[in-house]
Amino acid sequence: MVITAWVRAWAGRFRYLAAALVLLVFSDSGHVSATTGATTPTPAHYKVALNLAQPFRGQYSLLHPASSPRLISGSLAIDLNQIDYLFGITELYSYDSQGRRTTILVGLYNFHLAAHGRMLATVYNSTDTVTLGSMSVMQNAGGDLVGQITLGRQIYAVHWRKNHSL
């Protein structure tokens, strides 16, 4: 009897939750927000001047993934966060040691310029909590990024074709 009353109480609450979710999904506000974490990003260790950061902002596709027989394709996006630090996200498609297709999603932060126009960034896991490696690229005359990504002990030559500037 106690269990039945408990189930009925939770079922009633579930109906209210389901109704609230339906209202949220079908509302026409066009605005989504979450309160699960900090609203302001953590400042990076380096700040690239906006005029120097602007040419790197954009969406890119991986060309020439033949530097590794397991690397298939990838995409990269670089932009400014709300406190004007460069950040990026990279999605790489590869084959694992058993031949299964895998997706690697990593974040890029702590962008900084080195000598001769080389841009360096730290590669993090998708939650920005573990350092996985680094990226070092130079921008060619067409806006493409050419260089390498280091993940653990693996070094991948990369050529990112710029598809869209931001």
C-alpha positions as CSV (number, residue, x, y, z in Angstrom):
1,M,0.0,0.0,0.0
2,V,2.8,2.4,0.9
3,I,4.7,1.5,-2.3
4,T,1.5,2.1,-4.4
5,A,1.0,5.6,-2.9
6,W,4.7,6.4,-3.5
7,V,4.5,5.3,-7.2
8,R,1.3,7.4,-7.7
9,A,3.0,10.5,-6.1
10,W,6.0,10.1,-8.4
11,A,3.8,9.5,-11.4
12,G,1.9,12.7,-10.7
13,R,5.2,14.6,-10.4
14,F,6.5,13.0,-13.6
15,R,3.4,14.3,-15.5
16,Y,4.2,17.8,-14.3
17,L,7.8,17.4,-15.3
18,A,6.8,16.0,-18.8
19,A,4.4,18.9,-19.3
20,A,7.1,21.5,-18.3
21,L,9.5,19.9,-20.8
22,V,6.9,20.0,-23.6
23,L,6.3,23.6,-22.9
24,L,10.0,24.3,-23.0
25,V,10.6,22.4,-26.2
26,F,7.7,24.0,-28.0
27,S,8.1,27.5,-26.6
28,D,9.1,30.1,-29.2
29,S,11.6,32.0,-27.2
30,G,14.6,30.8,-29.2
31,H,16.8,31.1,-26.0
32,V,18.4,28.3,-24.2
33,S,20.5,28.5,-21.0
34,A,21.9,26.1,-18.5
35,T,23.0,26.6,-14.9
36,T,25.2,23.6,-14.5
37,G,28.5,25.4,-14.5
38,A,30.4,28.7,-14.5
39,T,28.9,31.3,-16.8
40,T,32.3,33.0,-17.5
41,P,35.2,31.0,-18.9
42,T,38.4,30.8,-17.1
43,P,41.0,33.2,-18.5
44,A,43.7,31.6,-20.6
45,H,47.4,31.7,-19.7
46,Y,47.9,33.9,-22.8
47,K,45.9,36.5,-24.6
48,V,46.3,37.0,-28.4
49,A,45.6,40.6,-29.5
50,L,42.3,40.8,-31.3
51,N,43.9,42.0,-34.6
52,L,46.3,39.0,-34.5
53,A,43.5,36.5,-33.5
54,Q,41.0,37.6,-36.1
55,P,42.7,35.7,-39.1
56,F,42.7,32.4,-37.2
57,R,38.9,32.6,-36.3
58,G,36.9,30.3,-38.5
59,Q,35.8,26.8,-39.5
60,Y,38.2,24.4,-41.0
61,S,38.2,20.9,-42.6
62,L,41.1,18.5,-42.3
63,L,43.0,17.9,-45.6
64,H,45.6,15.2,-46.2
65,P,44.8,13.0,-43.2
66,A,47.3,10.4,-44.7
67,S,49.9,11.3,-42.0
68,S,48.4,8.5,-40.1
69,P,46.7,5.4,-41.6
70,R,44.2,5.6,-38.8
71,L,43.2,9.2,-39.2
72,I,40.2,9.6,-41.6
73,S,39.0,13.2,-41.4
74,G,38.3,16.0,-39.1
75,S,36.9,19.5,-38.5
76,L,38.1,22.4,-36.5
77,A,36.5,25.6,-35.3
78,I,38.3,28.6,-33.7
79,D,36.6,31.6,-32.2
80,L,36.7,34.1,-29.3
81,N,34.9,33.3,-26.1
82,Q,32.9,36.0,-24.2
83,I,36.1,37.3,-22.6
84,D,38.0,37.6,-25.9
85,Y,40.3,34.6,-25.5
86,L,40.8,32.3,-28.5
87,F,39.3,28.8,-28.0
88,G,38.7,25.9,-30.4
89,I,37.1,22.5,-30.7
90,T,38.3,19.7,-32.9
91,E,36.6,16.6,-34.0
92,L,38.8,13.9,-35.5
93,Y,37.6,10.6,-37.0
94,S,39.9,7.7,-36.9
95,Y,40.2,3.9,-36.8
96,D,41.2,2.3,-33.5
97,S,43.5,-0.7,-33.3
98,Q,40.6,-3.1,-33.9
99,G,39.6,-1.2,-37.1
100,R,36.5,0.4,-35.6
101,R,35.7,4.0,-36.5
102,T,36.1,6.3,-33.6
103,T,35.5,10.0,-32.9
104,I,37.9,12.1,-30.9
105,L,36.5,15.4,-29.6
106,V,39.0,17.7,-28.0
107,G,39.1,21.3,-27.0
108,L,41.8,23.9,-27.7
109,Y,42.7,26.7,-25.3
110,N,45.7,28.8,-24.3
111,F,46.4,29.9,-27.8
112,H,49.5,32.0,-28.2
113,L,51.7,33.3,-31.0
114,A,55.3,32.1,-31.2
115,A,58.1,33.1,-33.5
116,H,57.5,33.5,-37.3
117,G,53.7,33.6,-36.9
118,R,53.3,30.1,-35.5
119,M,50.2,29.7,-33.4
120,L,50.4,27.3,-30.4
121,A,47.5,25.9,-28.4
122,T,47.0,23.3,-25.7
123,V,44.7,20.3,-26.5
124,Y,42.3,19.3,-23.7
125,N,39.7,16.6,-23.4
126,S,36.1,17.5,-24.1
127,T,35.5,18.8,-20.6
128,D,38.7,20.9,-20.5
129,T,40.0,19.1,-17.5
130,V,42.9,17.0,-18.8
131,T,45.7,18.1,-21.0
132,L,46.1,15.7,-23.9
133,G,48.7,17.4,-26.1
134,S,49.3,20.5,-28.2
135,M,48.7,22.0,-31.6
136,S,51.2,24.0,-33.6
137,V,50.2,25.6,-36.9
138,M,51.1,28.4,-39.3
139,Q,48.6,30.2,-41.5
140,N,49.3,30.1,-45.2
141,A,48.3,32.9,-47.7
142,G,45.0,31.2,-48.4
143,G,44.1,31.2,-44.6
144,D,44.7,27.4,-44.2
145,L,46.4,26.2,-41.0
146,V,49.4,23.8,-41.6
147,G,51.3,22.1,-38.8
148,Q,50.9,19.3,-36.3
149,I,48.8,18.0,-33.5
150,T,50.5,16.0,-30.7
151,L,48.2,13.7,-28.7
152,G,50.1,11.7,-26.1
153,R,53.1,10.3,-28.0
154,Q,51.4,10.5,-31.4
155,I,52.3,13.4,-33.7
156,Y,49.9,14.0,-36.6
157,A,50.8,16.3,-39.5
158,V,47.7,18.4,-40.2
159,H,46.5,20.7,-43.0
160,W,43.3,22.5,-42.1
161,R,41.5,24.1,-45.1
162,K,39.6,27.3,-44.0
163,N,36.0,26.9,-45.0
164,H,34.5,30.0,-43.4
165,S,35.9,33.0,-41.6
166,L,34.2,34.4,-38.4
